Amino acid sequence: MSNNIQTEQLTQAGQQIEHDSFAIVDREAGSHAYSDGQWQIVRRMIHATADFEFNGLAEFSDNVVEAGIQAILDGAPIVADVEMICVGLSQPRLKHFGIQSHQFIADDDVIEAAKQINSTRAVQAIRKAQRLGLLDGGIVAVGNAPTALLEVVRMIDEEDVKPALIVGMPVGFVSAAESKDALSRLQDVPWIITRGRKGGSTLVVAALHALLSLAESRQRTD
């Protein structure tokens, strides 16, 4: 395992298992076209799912790893489409960088707004995040709802919203692949995606944990 991968394991036995797991991923994944920083993200995604297809399905915009590290060092807020992402993120690591995670999918006002205009809760939750000033300069993390990702893309195109990073990996059969294709066409906002139908909150959490590890390593070497 690369030396700048940090672990959340608190025991030597746990750390060894994680180290061995990453070594197996590196060995069995074979060749890839990712940079070192990109591979550390893809490796964690494979580790979290035991699915080697992400060696190829994961795609990165130019300089997105550096942008993600900087966003974390800046303490950018994380706006997630579902609570599962917020629960999965390491709270000690977020606290270390002064980062707060947010999700609004179950808020009463979000549900009511979605009902009134026959929208989705995911769309209204993203709009609430924008009203609260969390999207500009923030990290957007979408693992479940394609409509949330499509709304972010619309806001970027039509309202000049500028997140610091978008991790767009919604899973599913309706608009999931299309939403990621739409995100990949953006050139002014850094993004990480998984092509096609595969995705999910577990992958988003894995990608963010990899970036948190890289940011910790940057702090130690600066």
C-alpha positions as CSV (number, residue, x, y, z in Angstrom):
1,M,0.0,0.0,0.0
2,S,1.2,3.5,-0.8
3,N,2.8,5.2,2.2
4,N,0.5,8.2,2.0
5,I,-2.6,6.2,2.5
6,Q,-4.0,6.8,6.0
7,T,-6.1,4.3,7.9
8,E,-9.0,4.6,10.3
9,Q,-8.2,1.2,11.8
10,L,-7.3,1.6,15.5
11,T,-5.6,-1.7,16.1
12,Q,-2.5,-3.2,14.5
13,A,-4.5,-6.3,13.4
14,G,-7.1,-4.1,11.7
15,Q,-4.4,-2.0,10.0
16,Q,-2.7,-5.1,8.7
17,I,-5.9,-6.4,7.2
18,E,-6.5,-3.1,5.4
19,H,-2.9,-3.0,4.2
20,D,-3.2,-6.6,2.9
21,S,-6.5,-5.8,1.2
22,F,-5.0,-2.9,-0.7
23,A,-2.1,-5.0,-1.8
24,I,-4.6,-7.6,-3.2
25,V,-6.4,-4.9,-5.1
26,D,-3.2,-3.6,-6.5
27,R,-2.1,-7.0,-7.6
28,E,-5.4,-8.2,-9.1
29,A,-6.4,-5.0,-10.7
30,G,-3.6,-5.2,-13.1
31,S,-2.7,-2.3,-15.4
32,H,-4.5,1.0,-15.4
33,A,-4.2,4.5,-16.9
34,Y,-4.8,6.5,-13.7
35,S,-2.4,8.8,-12.1
36,D,-1.1,7.9,-8.6
37,G,-3.7,10.2,-6.9
38,Q,-6.5,9.0,-9.1
39,W,-5.6,5.3,-8.4
40,Q,-5.7,5.9,-4.7
41,I,-9.3,6.9,-5.1
42,V,-10.2,4.1,-7.5
43,R,-8.4,1.6,-5.2
44,R,-10.6,2.6,-2.3
45,M,-13.7,2.3,-4.4
46,I,-12.7,-1.3,-5.4
47,H,-11.8,-2.1,-1.8
48,A,-15.2,-0.9,-0.7
49,T,-17.1,-2.9,-3.2
50,A,-14.9,-5.8,-4.3
51,D,-15.8,-4.7,-7.9
52,F,-12.8,-4.4,-10.2
53,E,-14.9,-2.9,-13.0
54,F,-14.3,0.5,-11.4
55,N,-10.8,0.2,-12.8
56,G,-12.1,1.8,-16.0
57,L,-15.6,3.0,-15.0
58,A,-14.2,5.7,-12.7
59,E,-13.3,8.9,-14.6
60,F,-11.8,12.2,-13.5
61,S,-11.8,15.7,-14.8
62,D,-8.4,17.4,-15.3
63,N,-6.7,18.3,-12.0
64,V,-9.7,17.1,-9.9
65,V,-7.5,15.3,-7.3
66,E,-5.6,18.5,-6.6
67,A,-8.9,20.5,-6.5
68,G,-10.4,17.9,-4.1
69,I,-7.4,18.0,-1.8
70,Q,-7.5,21.8,-1.7
71,A,-11.2,21.9,-1.0
72,I,-10.7,19.6,2.0
73,L,-7.8,21.7,3.2
74,D,-10.0,24.8,2.9
75,G,-12.7,23.1,5.1
76,A,-15.3,23.1,2.3
77,P,-18.7,21.9,3.4
78,I,-20.0,18.6,2.0
79,V,-23.5,18.6,0.5
80,A,-24.8,15.0,0.1
81,D,-27.9,13.8,-1.6
82,V,-28.7,11.2,1.1
83,E,-28.0,10.7,4.8
84,M,-26.1,7.5,4.1
85,I,-23.1,9.5,2.8
86,C,-23.0,11.7,5.9
87,V,-23.2,8.7,8.2
88,G,-20.5,6.9,6.3
89,L,-18.0,9.7,6.4
90,S,-15.3,9.6,9.2
91,Q,-16.4,12.2,11.7
92,P,-12.9,12.5,13.3
93,R,-11.4,13.2,9.8
94,L,-14.1,15.8,9.0
95,K,-13.5,17.5,12.4
96,H,-9.8,17.6,11.7
97,F,-10.3,19.7,8.7
98,G,-13.3,21.7,10.1
99,I,-15.6,20.2,7.6
100,Q,-19.4,19.8,8.1
101,S,-21.5,17.5,6.1
102,H,-25.1,18.3,5.2
103,Q,-28.2,16.5,3.7
104,F,-31.7,17.9,3.5
105,I,-33.6,15.0,1.8
106,A,-35.9,14.4,4.7
107,D,-36.5,18.0,5.8
108,D,-40.2,18.9,6.1
109,D,-39.9,22.0,3.9
110,V,-38.1,20.0,1.2
111,I,-40.8,17.3,1.2
112,E,-43.5,20.0,1.0
113,A,-41.9,21.8,-1.8
114,A,-41.4,18.6,-3.8
115,K,-45.1,17.8,-3.4
116,Q,-46.3,21.3,-4.3
117,I,-44.5,21.3,-7.7
118,N,-44.4,17.6,-8.4
119,S,-40.6,17.5,-8.2
120,T,-38.3,15.1,-6.4
121,R,-37.1,15.6,-2.8
122,A,-33.5,15.4,-4.2
123,V,-34.0,18.4,-6.4
124,Q,-35.5,20.4,-3.6
125,A,-32.8,19.4,-1.2
126,I,-30.2,20.7,-3.7
127,R,-32.1,23.9,-4.0
128,K,-32.2,24.3,-0.3
129,A,-28.4,23.8,-0.1
130,Q,-28.0,26.6,-2.6
131,R,-30.3,28.9,-0.7
132,L,-28.1,28.2,2.4
133,G,-25.0,29.2,0.4
134,L,-23.4,25.7,0.6
135,L,-22.9,24.9,-3.1
136,D,-20.5,27.6,-4.1
137,G,-17.1,26.5,-3.0
138,G,-18.6,23.3,-1.5
139,I,-18.2,19.6,-2.2
140,V,-21.3,18.0,-3.8
141,A,-21.6,14.3,-3.1
142,V,-24.3,12.4,-5.0
143,G,-24.5,8.6,-4.7
144,N,-28.2,7.9,-5.0
145,A,-30.3,10.5,-6.8
146,P,-29.7,11.3,-10.5
147,T,-32.2,14.2,-10.2
148,A,-29.9,15.8,-7.6
149,L,-26.9,15.6,-9.9
150,L,-28.9,16.9,-12.9
151,E,-30.1,19.9,-10.8
152,V,-26.5,20.7,-9.8
153,V,-25.5,20.6,-13.5
154,R,-28.5,22.9,-14.4
155,M,-27.5,25.3,-11.6
156,I,-23.9,25.4,-12.9
157,D,-25.1,26.1,-16.5
158,E,-27.9,28.5,-15.7
159,E,-27.1,30.1,-12.4
160,D,-23.3,30.2,-12.4
161,V,-23.0,28.0,-9.3
162,K,-19.4,26.9,-8.8
163,P,-18.8,23.9,-6.4
164,A,-15.2,23.2,-5.6
165,L,-15.8,19.5,-6.4
166,I,-18.5,17.2,-7.5
167,V,-18.4,13.5,-6.7
168,G,-21.2,12.3,-9.0
169,M,-21.9,8.6,-8.7
170,P,-25.7,8.0,-8.6
171,V,-26.7,4.4,-9.0
172,G,-29.7,3.1,-10.9
173,F,-31.6,2.6,-14.2
174,V,-33.5,5.9,-14.7
175,S,-31.2,8.9,-15.6
176,A,-28.2,7.6,-13.6
177,A,-25.9,7.2,-16.6
178,E,-27.3,10.3,-18.3
179,S,-26.7,12.5,-15.3
180,K,-23.1,11.4,-15.1
181,D,-22.7,12.0,-18.8
182,A,-24.1,15.5,-18.3
183,L,-21.6,16.2,-15.5
184,S,-18.7,14.9,-17.5
185,R,-19.3,17.6,-20.2
186,L,-18.7,20.4,-17.7
187,Q,-15.2,22.0,-18.1
188,D,-15.2,24.6,-15.3
189,V,-16.0,22.4,-12.3
190,P,-13.9,19.5,-11.1
191,W,-15.7,16.2,-11.0
192,I,-15.3,12.5,-10.3
193,I,-17.8,10.0,-11.8
194,T,-18.5,6.4,-12.5
195,R,-19.7,5.7,-16.0
196,G,-23.0,3.8,-16.6
197,R,-25.5,2.5,-14.1
198,K,-23.1,1.5,-11.3
199,G,-22.6,3.9,-8.4
200,G,-23.8,4.4,-4.9
201,S,-23.2,6.1,-1.6
202,T,-20.5,3.5,-0.6
203,L,-18.4,4.6,-3.6
204,V,-18.9,8.3,-2.9
205,V,-17.8,7.8,0.7
206,A,-14.8,5.7,-0.5
207,A,-13.7,8.5,-2.9
208,L,-14.0,11.2,-0.2
209,H,-12.1,9.1,2.3
210,A,-9.3,8.7,-0.2
211,L,-9.2,12.5,-0.7
212,L,-9.2,13.0,3.1
213,S,-6.2,10.7,3.3
214,L,-4.4,12.6,0.5
215,A,-5.1,15.9,2.3
216,E,-3.7,14.5,5.5
217,S,-0.6,13.5,3.7
218,R,-0.3,16.9,2.2
219,Q,-0.5,18.5,5.6
220,R,2.3,16.3,6.9
221,T,4.7,17.1,4.1
222,D,4.0,20.9,3.9
